Amino acid sequence: MLSAGQIVALQDRLTRLWHEAKQKPEASAGEWLDLLARQHRANFDLWHIEDAARAPRVSDAELAEVKRRIDRTNQLRNDLAEELDRMLLEWLAARGLPTTNAPLNSEPPGLIVDRLSILALKIYHTREETQRKDAPEGHADRNRARLQVLEEQRADLAGCLDALWRETLSGIRRFKLYRQLKMYNDPALNPAVYGEAANENQGSTRAREQGGEAS
């Protein structure tokens, strides 16, 4: 069901495909792989939307719209990471797992997959920097060193994911679904949104009252 090597290979392949083809590929074969691809696509889109926000000549109006796109895409990214954990837990539940009294892992697989997704993007773009023809002297060497660190970190993290899954299947470790419960996209929970709405309602009420007094 879960293989870190398969996940890393899929993320790398899709990262290359999306950069080269400039379009979304067809869904992967199987619900699990399709969900992995969708979660990685959210990180891919988020990476490039955030780049747009950092463009030197972006206008204030454009920046506001980019910020809203960042919020929506980040929400999708987190929702899909949670969905990965939900799918894994459903698969495990059908097999009487995880063991309820096993030690709890602090991070579920979905969040590890999300971190691997970000590392795949960092690795791709860092490798690009090692090949830039217009880069200043020493740029390629610095990025080759960064690339080595990133690849080591990803290998370590992938090993941790495989170990967590292996130990979960053997009943000596467990994980649970941790909800991100983002507040900024919920108008009922973000004071910057509901506070402004309340002020507008109060202003409308005062205007109606004043209009009534004038009449």
MODELLER restraints for C-alpha pairs under 7 A, 6 or more apart:
rsr = mdl.restraints
at = mdl.atoms
rsr.add(forms.Gaussian(group=physical.xy_distance, feature=features.Distance(at['CA:3:A'], at['CA:162:A']), mean=6.42, stdev=0.5))
rsr.add(forms.Gaussian(group=physical.xy_distance, feature=features.Distance(at['CA:4:A'], at['CA:158:A']), mean=5.25, stdev=0.5))
rsr.add(forms.Gaussian(group=physical.xy_distance, feature=features.Distance(at['CA:4:A'], at['CA:161:A']), mean=6.34, stdev=0.5))
rsr.add(forms.Gaussian(group=physical.xy_distance, feature=features.Distance(at['CA:4:A'], at['CA:162:A']), mean=5.86, stdev=0.5))
rsr.add(forms.Gaussian(group=physical.xy_distance, feature=features.Distance(at['CA:11:A'], at['CA:40:A']), mean=6.66, stdev=0.5))
rsr.add(forms.Gaussian(group=physical.xy_distance, feature=features.Distance(at['CA:11:A'], at['CA:117:A']), mean=6.36, stdev=0.5))
rsr.add(forms.Gaussian(group=physical.xy_distance, feature=features.Distance(at['CA:11:A'], at['CA:120:A']), mean=6.38, stdev=0.5))
rsr.add(forms.Gaussian(group=physical.xy_distance, feature=features.Distance(at['CA:12:A'], at['CA:120:A']), mean=5.98, stdev=0.5))
rsr.add(forms.Gaussian(group=physical.xy_distance, feature=features.Distance(at['CA:15:A'], at['CA:121:A']), mean=6.91, stdev=0.5))
rsr.add(forms.Gaussian(group=physical.xy_distance, feature=features.Distance(at['CA:18:A'], at['CA:24:A']), mean=6.27, stdev=0.5))
rsr.add(forms.Gaussian(group=physical.xy_distance, feature=features.Distance(at['CA:27:A'], at['CA:34:A']), mean=5.58, stdev=0.5))
rsr.add(forms.Gaussian(group=physical.xy_distance, feature=features.Distance(at['CA:28:A'], at['CA:34:A']), mean=4.72, stdev=0.5))
rsr.add(forms.Gaussian(group=physical.xy_distance, feature=features.Distance(at['CA:35:A'], at['CA:84:A']), mean=6.98, stdev=0.5))
rsr.add(forms.Gaussian(group=physical.xy_distance, feature=features.Distance(at['CA:39:A'], at['CA:77:A']), mean=5.78, stdev=0.5))
rsr.add(forms.Gaussian(group=physical.xy_distance, feature=features.Distance(at['CA:39:A'], at['CA:80:A']), mean=5.39, stdev=0.5))
rsr.add(forms.Gaussian(group=physical.xy_distance, feature=features.Distance(at['CA:39:A'], at['CA:81:A']), mean=6.51, stdev=0.5))
rsr.add(forms.Gaussian(group=physical.xy_distance, feature=features.Distance(at['CA:40:A'], at['CA:117:A']), mean=5.66, stdev=0.5))
rsr.add(forms.Gaussian(group=physical.xy_distance, feature=features.Distance(at['CA:42:A'], at['CA:73:A']), mean=6.18, stdev=0.5))
rsr.add(forms.Gaussian(group=physical.xy_distance, feature=features.Distance(at['CA:42:A'], at['CA:76:A']), mean=6.62, stdev=0.5))
rsr.add(forms.Gaussian(group=physical.xy_distance, feature=features.Distance(at['CA:42:A'], at['CA:77:A']), mean=5.14, stdev=0.5))
rsr.add(forms.Gaussian(group=physical.xy_distance, feature=features.Distance(at['CA:43:A'], at['CA:77:A']), mean=6.31, stdev=0.5))
rsr.add(forms.Gaussian(group=physical.xy_distance, feature=features.Distance(at['CA:43:A'], at['CA:117:A']), mean=6.92, stdev=0.5))
rsr.add(forms.Gaussian(group=physical.xy_distance, feature=features.Distance(at['CA:43:A'], at['CA:118:A']), mean=6.68, stdev=0.5))
rsr.add(forms.Gaussian(group=physical.xy_distance, feature=features.Distance(at['CA:46:A'], at['CA:70:A']), mean=6.22, stdev=0.5))
rsr.add(forms.Gaussian(group=physical.xy_distance, feature=features.Distance(at['CA:46:A'], at['CA:73:A']), mean=6.03, stdev=0.5))
rsr.add(forms.Gaussian(group=physical.xy_distance, feature=features.Distance(at['CA:46:A'], at['CA:74:A']), mean=6.73, stdev=0.5))
rsr.add(forms.Gaussian(group=physical.xy_distance, feature=features.Distance(at['CA:49:A'], at['CA:66:A']), mean=6.72, stdev=0.5))
rsr.add(forms.Gaussian(group=physical.xy_distance, feature=features.Distance(at['CA:49:A'], at['CA:70:A']), mean=6.49, stdev=0.5))
rsr.add(forms.Gaussian(group=physical.xy_distance, feature=features.Distance(at['CA:50:A'], at['CA:70:A']), mean=6.83, stdev=0.5))
rsr.add(forms.Gaussian(group=physical.xy_distance, feature=features.Distance(at['CA:53:A'], at['CA:63:A']), mean=5.85, stdev=0.5))
rsr.add(forms.Gaussian(group=physical.xy_distance, feature=features.Distance(at['CA:53:A'], at['CA:66:A']), mean=6.09, stdev=0.5))
rsr.add(forms.Gaussian(group=physical.xy_distance, feature=features.Distance(at['CA:71:A'], at['CA:185:A']), mean=6.97, stdev=0.5))
rsr.add(forms.Gaussian(group=physical.xy_distance, feature=features.Distance(at['CA:81:A'], at['CA:110:A']), mean=4.71, stdev=0.5))
rsr.add(forms.Gaussian(group=physical.xy_distance, feature=features.Distance(at['CA:81:A'], at['CA:111:A']), mean=6.14, stdev=0.5))
rsr.add(forms.Gaussian(group=physical.xy_distance, feature=features.Distance(at['CA:81:A'], at['CA:114:A']), mean=6.49, stdev=0.5))
rsr.add(forms.Gaussian(group=physical.xy_distance, feature=features.Distance(at['CA:82:A'], at['CA:110:A']), mean=6.11, stdev=0.5))
rsr.add(forms.Gaussian(group=physical.xy_distance, feature=features.Distance(at['CA:82:A'], at['CA:177:A']), mean=6.87, stdev=0.5))
rsr.add(forms.Gaussian(group=physical.xy_distance, feature=features.Distance(at['CA:82:A'], at['CA:179:A']), mean=6.80, stdev=0.5))
rsr.add(forms.Gaussian(group=physical.xy_distance, feature=features.Distance(at['CA:84:A'], at['CA:110:A']), mean=5.34, stdev=0.5))
rsr.add(forms.Gaussian(group=physical.xy_distance, feature=features.Distance(at['CA:85:A'], at['CA:108:A']), mean=6.86, stdev=0.5))
rsr.add(forms.Gaussian(group=physical.xy_distance, feature=features.Distance(at['CA:85:A'], at['CA:109:A']), mean=6.32, stdev=0.5))
rsr.add(forms.Gaussian(group=physical.xy_distance, feature=features.Distance(at['CA:85:A'], at['CA:110:A']), mean=5.14, stdev=0.5))
rsr.add(forms.Gaussian(group=physical.xy_distance, feature=features.Distance(at['CA:85:A'], at['CA:177:A']), mean=6.03, stdev=0.5))
rsr.add(forms.Gaussian(group=physical.xy_distance, feature=features.Distance(at['CA:86:A'], at['CA:177:A']), mean=6.69, stdev=0.5))
rsr.add(forms.Gaussian(group=physical.xy_distance, feature=features.Distance(at['CA:92:A'], at['CA:98:A']), mean=6.33, stdev=0.5))
rsr.add(forms.Gaussian(group=physical.xy_distance, feature=features.Distance(at['CA:98:A'], at['CA:168:A']), mean=6.02, stdev=0.5))
rsr.add(forms.Gaussian(group=physical.xy_distance, feature=features.Distance(at['CA:98:A'], at['CA:171:A']), mean=6.31, stdev=0.5))
rsr.add(forms.Gaussian(group=physical.xy_distance, feature=features.Distance(at['CA:98:A'], at['CA:174:A']), mean=5.29, stdev=0.5))
rsr.add(forms.Gaussian(group=physical.xy_distance, feature=features.Distance(at['CA:99:A'], at['CA:171:A']), mean=5.22, stdev=0.5))
rsr.add(forms.Gaussian(group=physical.xy_distance, feature=features.Distance(at['CA:99:A'], at['CA:174:A']), mean=6.43, stdev=0.5))
rsr.add(forms.Gaussian(group=physical.xy_distance, feature=features.Distance(at['CA:102:A'], at['CA:171:A']), mean=6.71, stdev=0.5))
rsr.add(forms.Gaussian(group=physical.xy_distance, feature=features.Distance(at['CA:102:A'], at['CA:172:A']), mean=5.32, stdev=0.5))
rsr.add(forms.Gaussian(group=physical.xy_distance, feature=features.Distance(at['CA:102:A'], at['CA:173:A']), mean=4.90, stdev=0.5))
rsr.add(forms.Gaussian(group=physical.xy_distance, feature=features.Distance(at['CA:102:A'], at['CA:174:A']), mean=5.82, stdev=0.5))
rsr.add(forms.Gaussian(group=physical.xy_distance, feature=features.Distance(at['CA:103:A'], at['CA:172:A']), mean=6.94, stdev=0.5))
rsr.add(forms.Gaussian(group=physical.xy_distance, feature=features.Distance(at['CA:103:A'], at['CA:173:A']), mean=5.08, stdev=0.5))
rsr.add(forms.Gaussian(group=physical.xy_distance, feature=features.Distance(at['CA:103:A'], at['CA:174:A']), mean=6.14, stdev=0.5))
rsr.add(forms.Gaussian(group=physical.xy_distance, feature=features.Distance(at['CA:104:A'], at['CA:173:A']), mean=6.06, stdev=0.5))
rsr.add(forms.Gaussian(group=physical.xy_distance, feature=features.Distance(at['CA:104:A'], at['CA:174:A']), mean=5.00, stdev=0.5))
rsr.add(forms.Gaussian(group=physical.xy_distance, feature=features.Distance(at['CA:104:A'], at['CA:175:A']), mean=5.50, stdev=0.5))
rsr.add(forms.Gaussian(group=physical.xy_distance, feature=features.Distance(at['CA:105:A'], at['CA:173:A']), mean=6.78, stdev=0.5))
rsr.add(forms.Gaussian(group=physical.xy_distance, feature=features.Distance(at['CA:105:A'], at['CA:174:A']), mean=6.02, stdev=0.5))
rsr.add(forms.Gaussian(group=physical.xy_distance, feature=features.Distance(at['CA:105:A'], at['CA:175:A']), mean=5.25, stdev=0.5))
rsr.add(forms.Gaussian(group=physical.xy_distance, feature=features.Distance(at['CA:108:A'], at['CA:175:A']), mean=5.49, stdev=0.5))
rsr.add(forms.Gaussian(group=physical.xy_distance, feature=features.Distance(at['CA:108:A'], at['CA:176:A']), mean=6.36, stdev=0.5))
rsr.add(forms.Gaussian(group=physical.xy_distance, feature=features.Distance(at['CA:108:A'], at['CA:177:A']), mean=6.77, stdev=0.5))
rsr.add(forms.Gaussian(group=physical.xy_distance, feature=features.Distance(at['CA:109:A'], at['CA:161:A']), mean=6.54, stdev=0.5))
rsr.add(forms.Gaussian(group=physical.xy_distance, feature=features.Distance(at['CA:112:A'], at['CA:161:A']), mean=6.77, stdev=0.5))
rsr.add(forms.Gaussian(group=physical.xy_distance, feature=features.Distance(at['CA:116:A'], at['CA:154:A']), mean=6.48, stdev=0.5))
rsr.add(forms.Gaussian(group=physical.xy_distance, feature=features.Distance(at['CA:119:A'], at['CA:150:A']), mean=6.93, stdev=0.5))
rsr.add(forms.Gaussian(group=physical.xy_distance, feature=features.Distance(at['CA:119:A'], at['CA:154:A']), mean=6.54, stdev=0.5))
rsr.add(forms.Gaussian(group=physical.xy_distance, feature=features.Distance(at['CA:123:A'], at['CA:147:A']), mean=6.19, stdev=0.5))
rsr.add(forms.Gaussian(group=physical.xy_distance, feature=features.Distance(at['CA:123:A'], at['CA:150:A']), mean=6.43, stdev=0.5))
rsr.add(forms.Gaussian(group=physical.xy_distance, feature=features.Distance(at['CA:126:A'], at['CA:143:A']), mean=6.10, stdev=0.5))
rsr.add(forms.Gaussian(group=physical.xy_distance, feature=features.Distance(at['CA:126:A'], at['CA:147:A']), mean=6.11, stdev=0.5))
rsr.add(forms.Gaussian(group=physical.xy_distance, feature=features.Distance(at['CA:127:A'], at['CA:147:A']), mean=6.65, stdev=0.5))
rsr.add(forms.Gaussian(group=physical.xy_distance, feature=features.Distance(at['CA:129:A'], at['CA:140:A']), mean=6.45, stdev=0.5))
rsr.add(forms.Gaussian(group=physical.xy_distance, feature=features.Distance(at['CA:129:A'], at['CA:143:A']), mean=6.41, stdev=0.5))
rsr.add(forms.Gaussian(group=physical.xy_distance, feature=features.Distance(at['CA:130:A'], at['CA:140:A']), mean=4.21, stdev=0.5))
rsr.add(forms.Gaussian(group=physical.xy_distance, feature=features.Distance(at['CA:130:A'], at['CA:143:A']), mean=5.63, stdev=0.5))
rsr.add(forms.Gaussian(group=physical.xy_distance, feature=features.Distance(at['CA:130:A'], at['CA:144:A']), mean=6.08, stdev=0.5))
rsr.add(forms.Gaussian(group=physical.xy_distance, feature=features.Distance(at['CA:131:A'], at['CA:140:A']), mean=6.81, stdev=0.5))
rsr.add(forms.Gaussian(group=physical.xy_distance, feature=features.Distance(at['CA:167:A'], at['CA:173:A']), mean=5.34, stdev=0.5))
rsr.add(forms.Gaussian(group=physical.xy_distance, feature=features.Distance(at['CA:168:A'], at['CA:174:A']), mean=5.29, stdev=0.5))
rsr.add(forms.Gaussian(group=physical.xy_distance, feature=features.Distance(at['CA:183:A'], at['CA:189:A']), mean=5.59, stdev=0.5))
rsr.add(forms.Gaussian(group=physical.xy_distance, feature=features.Distance(at['CA:183:A'], at['CA:190:A']), mean=6.03, stdev=0.5))
rsr.add(forms.Gaussian(group=physical.xy_distance, feature=features.Distance(at['CA:184:A'], at['CA:190:A']), mean=5.28, stdev=0.5))
rsr.add(forms.Gaussian(group=physical.xy_distance, feature=features.Distance(at['CA:187:A'], at['CA:193:A']), mean=5.56, stdev=0.5))
rsr.add(forms.Gaussian(group=physical.xy_distance, feature=features.Distance(at['CA:187:A'], at['CA:194:A']), mean=5.92, stdev=0.5))
rsr.add(forms.Gaussian(group=physical.xy_distance, feature=features.Distance(at['CA:188:A'], at['CA:194:A']), mean=6.14, stdev=0.5))
